[in-house]
Every structure is written in C-alpha cells, then in structure tokens.
Amino acid sequence: QQKFFARPEGQVKNWEIALVYEPLDKVSGDLYDFYIQDNILNGFSLFDASGHGVAAALITMLSKNIIYKAFRRSIEQNQKVSFALQDVNDKIIKAKGDIENYLTGVMVRFSDIDENTSKVELSSAGHPYPVLYSAKDDKIVDLKQLDKEVHFGAIGMEGIEVSFSDIDFEMSKGDILVTFSDGIIELSDENRNSFGRTRLEALVKEHKDLPIEDILEILKVQAHKFRGD
C-alpha cells in the first residue's frame, strides 16, 4: 500500500504539498491520489473505506484506478466534481460485488487563475470537510456553510440514494487546505474525549506561518500526545 499510494515526486507549480499516511493496523482502509500533469496540480482525492483489515485494504486497491478515471472523465466532459463521485459510486458498486464495505471521500479540483490564486471545486461523499485557513481574513473558513444544499450518502452502497456536494471557492497565496480522514478527529484519549475538529482547526491557525511540512508534523505530534498510551 505504501508503494501504491506514492507521494508526489518533485515540486508542483504554485503549490506546496505535505502528507502523512499512518495506518493504525498493518494495512489501511484510507487511500489518496494526486492528479498532476506537467507539474500542474489538477486536483487530489482522499477516501476512507469502512471497516478495518484486509477487506478495507482490498477496497482501496480496487478503487484507486476507478477514482482516477472518473476524475479525468469529469474534466474531459466539463462536468462538476460531484459528477465524478457519482461515477465512482456506480463503478465501485459493480466492481466490488458482494463485499459490504463502503467509502466516504472528498475530491478536489484546482484551476490556477494566476501564480497567486486558484479556483477550487470540491465535492464530498459523506466525508469530513477539509479545514481551510484564509490568510487574507486570518481565519478558518467553514466550508460546510458554503454548501447550500442538503447532501447525503456514501459511495458503494447498492440501492441507497445519494447526493454529493459541490462547493466552489478560491484559494490565494498563504491559504492552507488540510484534508484528513476521520481517524484524527475521532482519536480518543484515556478519558474517551475526542481530538475533534475544533482542536485541529486551532492548531492549523496557530502555526499558519510555519512551512507546511512543519505544520503537518505538529498535527501528527499533537495527535499522538493527545492519545497517550
């Protein structure tokens, strides 16, 4: 899995990328992918398969190519990102057969306007919304508030109606987008308190001026410290 979900090689134009991939078990139900062409970051996705162990891990291996092709088709056909998630849903239901695991996920598409600004299109399928820090306003932006419709459903559940979100916004130089699986916000301490989204947002804002790799390392260290033994 570590080889299958490779880190982006080299730099991409106008963006800094940092990531951590740390399964709790020997194999993971999380999967991610970056869509880069000629050093241009077109987008990325992050998905989380239900359950644990080998079954969840198999779903990640099955899904990566399906998700990539759906992302490319949505660009070629000039469709919204939610179209790609619907495409993923239909294809995975067929591909996984009787396997009961399902996926939540978020898919993001970038269209750079200039060196300092990018249009962002985001769609979520039952997944936590990313944390967005706005440098201009020096605050965390609530992406869920930008979603004016009611959306529901995960990916890969046959016979279940779904509706996936579409959120459009812009990012400028100095802005930070932190995407994650629920593993970090649902992490519990010895008193069964959750790490939580509010704590994650506060850490991002507090350390906003550090290099992106350092911010990520702080999030990782604080999560481990919170969990304790």
C-alpha positions as CSV (number, residue, x, y, z in Angstrom):
1,Q,0.0,0.0,0.0
2,Q,2.8,2.4,0.8
3,K,4.2,2.0,-2.7
4,F,0.7,2.0,-4.3
5,F,-0.1,5.4,-2.8
6,A,3.0,7.2,-3.7
7,R,4.0,10.7,-2.6
8,P,4.1,13.4,-5.4
9,E,7.6,13.5,-6.9
10,G,9.2,16.9,-7.1
11,Q,7.5,20.2,-6.9
12,V,4.2,21.3,-8.5
13,K,3.7,24.8,-9.8
14,N,2.2,27.3,-7.3
15,W,1.6,24.7,-4.6
16,E,3.3,23.2,-1.6
17,I,2.2,19.6,-0.6
18,A,2.8,17.7,2.6
19,L,1.2,14.4,3.6
20,V,1.2,11.8,6.3
21,Y,-0.1,8.3,5.8
22,E,-0.1,6.4,9.1
23,P,-2.3,3.3,9.4
24,L,-3.4,2.1,12.8
25,D,-3.3,-1.5,11.6
26,K,-0.7,-3.2,9.3
27,V,-3.0,-2.4,6.3
28,S,-5.2,0.6,5.9
29,G,-8.6,1.5,4.5
30,D,-7.6,5.0,3.6
31,L,-6.5,5.9,0.1
32,Y,-5.4,9.1,-1.6
33,D,-4.2,10.2,-5.0
34,F,-2.8,13.4,-6.6
35,Y,-3.6,14.3,-10.2
36,I,-0.6,16.1,-11.6
37,Q,0.2,16.7,-15.2
38,D,3.3,18.6,-16.5
39,N,3.9,19.8,-12.9
40,I,0.4,21.3,-12.7
41,L,-1.7,20.1,-9.8
42,N,-5.2,19.4,-11.3
43,G,-6.6,18.0,-8.0
44,F,-6.5,15.2,-5.5
45,S,-8.8,12.8,-3.7
46,L,-8.9,11.2,-0.3
47,F,-11.2,8.3,0.6
48,D,-11.8,6.1,3.6
49,A,-13.2,2.6,3.3
50,S,-15.4,1.3,6.1
51,G,-14.1,-1.4,8.4
52,H,-10.6,-2.4,9.1
53,G,-8.1,-5.0,8.0
54,V,-7.7,-6.8,4.7
55,A,-11.2,-6.3,3.4
56,A,-10.9,-2.5,3.7
57,A,-7.4,-2.6,2.2
58,L,-8.7,-4.6,-0.8
59,I,-11.3,-1.9,-1.4
60,T,-8.6,0.8,-1.6
61,M,-6.6,-1.2,-4.2
62,L,-9.8,-1.8,-6.2
63,S,-10.9,1.8,-6.1
64,K,-7.8,3.9,-6.9
65,N,-7.9,3.4,-10.7
66,I,-11.7,3.8,-10.8
67,I,-11.4,7.1,-8.9
68,Y,-8.6,8.4,-11.2
69,K,-10.6,7.6,-14.4
70,A,-13.7,9.3,-13.0
71,F,-11.7,12.4,-12.2
72,R,-10.2,12.5,-15.7
73,R,-13.7,11.9,-17.3
74,S,-15.2,14.8,-15.4
75,I,-12.6,17.2,-16.8
76,E,-12.8,15.9,-20.3
77,Q,-16.6,16.2,-20.2
78,N,-16.6,19.5,-18.4
79,Q,-18.7,18.1,-15.6
80,K,-18.8,19.1,-11.9
81,V,-16.7,17.2,-9.4
82,S,-19.9,15.6,-7.9
83,F,-20.4,14.0,-11.3
84,A,-17.1,12.2,-10.8
85,L,-18.2,11.0,-7.4
86,Q,-21.4,9.7,-8.8
87,D,-19.4,7.9,-11.5
88,V,-17.1,6.4,-8.8
89,N,-20.2,5.2,-6.9
90,D,-21.7,3.5,-9.9
91,K,-18.4,1.8,-10.9
92,I,-17.5,0.6,-7.4
93,I,-20.9,-0.9,-6.8
94,K,-20.4,-3.0,-9.9
95,A,-16.7,-3.8,-9.2
96,K,-16.9,-4.9,-5.6
97,G,-19.8,-7.3,-5.9
98,D,-20.9,-8.7,-2.6
99,I,-18.2,-7.0,-0.5
100,E,-20.1,-4.9,2.1
101,N,-17.5,-2.2,2.7
102,Y,-18.4,1.3,1.5
103,L,-16.4,4.5,1.1
104,T,-16.6,8.1,2.2
105,G,-14.4,10.6,0.4
106,V,-13.6,14.0,-0.8
107,M,-12.4,15.1,-4.3
108,V,-10.9,18.4,-5.1
109,R,-10.1,20.1,-8.5
110,F,-7.9,23.1,-9.0
111,S,-7.8,25.6,-11.8
112,D,-5.0,28.1,-11.3
113,I,-6.0,31.6,-12.2
114,D,-2.5,33.1,-11.8
115,E,0.6,32.4,-9.7
116,N,-1.2,33.6,-6.5
117,T,-4.8,32.4,-6.9
118,S,-6.6,29.2,-7.8
119,K,-10.2,28.3,-8.3
120,V,-11.2,25.3,-6.2
121,E,-14.0,22.9,-6.8
122,L,-14.7,20.4,-4.0
123,S,-17.2,17.6,-3.6
124,S,-17.8,15.4,-0.6
125,A,-19.4,12.0,-0.2
126,G,-20.2,11.7,3.5
127,H,-16.6,12.7,4.4
128,P,-15.4,15.4,6.9
129,Y,-15.0,18.7,5.1
130,P,-11.3,19.9,4.9
131,V,-10.1,22.6,7.1
132,L,-9.5,25.9,5.1
133,Y,-7.4,28.7,6.5
134,S,-7.8,32.1,4.8
135,A,-4.6,34.2,5.0
136,K,-6.4,37.3,3.8
137,D,-9.0,37.1,6.6
138,D,-6.8,35.3,9.1
139,K,-9.5,32.8,10.0
140,I,-10.7,29.3,9.4
141,V,-13.4,29.2,6.7
142,D,-16.4,26.9,7.4
143,L,-16.7,25.0,4.1
144,K,-19.9,23.3,5.1
145,Q,-21.5,26.8,5.3
146,L,-20.7,27.3,1.6
147,D,-22.7,24.2,0.7
148,K,-26.3,25.5,0.4
149,E,-27.9,22.1,-0.3
150,V,-28.6,19.0,1.8
151,H,-26.4,16.2,0.7
152,F,-26.3,12.6,1.9
153,G,-24.9,9.1,1.2
154,A,-21.6,7.4,0.9
155,I,-20.0,5.5,-2.0
156,G,-20.6,1.9,-2.9
157,M,-23.9,1.1,-1.2
158,E,-26.2,-0.5,-3.7
159,G,-29.9,0.6,-3.7
160,I,-29.2,3.6,-1.5
161,E,-29.9,7.1,-2.9
162,V,-27.0,9.5,-2.8
163,S,-26.5,13.2,-3.3
164,F,-22.9,14.6,-3.4
165,S,-22.0,18.2,-2.7
166,D,-20.4,20.8,-5.0
167,I,-18.6,23.7,-3.3
168,D,-16.7,26.4,-5.3
169,F,-14.2,28.9,-3.7
170,E,-10.9,30.5,-4.3
171,M,-7.5,30.0,-2.6
172,S,-4.8,32.6,-2.6
173,K,-1.1,32.6,-1.6
174,G,-0.7,31.7,2.0
175,D,-4.0,29.9,2.3
176,I,-3.9,26.3,3.7
177,L,-6.2,23.4,2.9
178,V,-6.0,20.4,5.3
179,T,-7.8,17.2,4.2
180,F,-8.0,14.2,6.5
181,S,-9.8,11.0,7.3
182,D,-11.8,10.8,10.5
183,G,-9.0,8.8,12.1
184,I,-7.5,12.0,13.6
185,I,-10.7,13.9,14.7
186,E,-12.2,10.7,16.3
187,L,-8.9,9.8,18.1
188,S,-9.7,9.3,21.8
189,D,-7.6,10.0,24.9
190,E,-7.7,7.8,28.0
191,N,-10.9,9.5,29.2
192,R,-12.6,8.9,25.8
193,N,-12.5,12.5,24.8
194,S,-12.2,13.0,21.1
195,F,-9.3,15.0,19.5
196,G,-12.0,16.8,17.5
197,R,-12.2,19.2,14.6
198,T,-12.0,22.4,16.7
199,R,-8.6,21.3,18.1
200,L,-7.4,20.6,14.6
201,E,-8.5,24.0,13.3
202,A,-6.9,25.8,16.2
203,L,-3.6,24.1,15.6
204,V,-3.6,25.0,11.9
205,K,-4.4,28.6,12.6
206,E,-1.8,28.9,15.4
207,H,1.0,27.6,13.2
208,K,-0.1,29.1,9.9
209,D,3.2,30.9,9.3
210,L,5.4,27.8,9.5
211,P,6.4,25.7,6.5
212,I,3.7,23.3,5.5
213,E,5.8,20.2,6.5
214,D,6.3,21.6,10.0
215,I,2.5,22.3,10.4
216,L,1.8,18.7,9.4
217,E,4.4,17.4,11.9
218,I,2.9,19.4,14.7
219,L,-0.6,18.0,13.9
220,K,0.9,14.5,14.0
221,V,2.8,15.0,17.3
222,Q,-0.2,16.6,19.0
223,A,-2.4,13.7,17.9
224,H,0.0,11.2,19.4
225,K,0.4,13.3,22.5
226,F,-3.4,13.5,22.9
227,R,-3.9,9.8,22.5
228,G,-1.2,9.0,25.1
229,D,-0.9,5.3,25.9
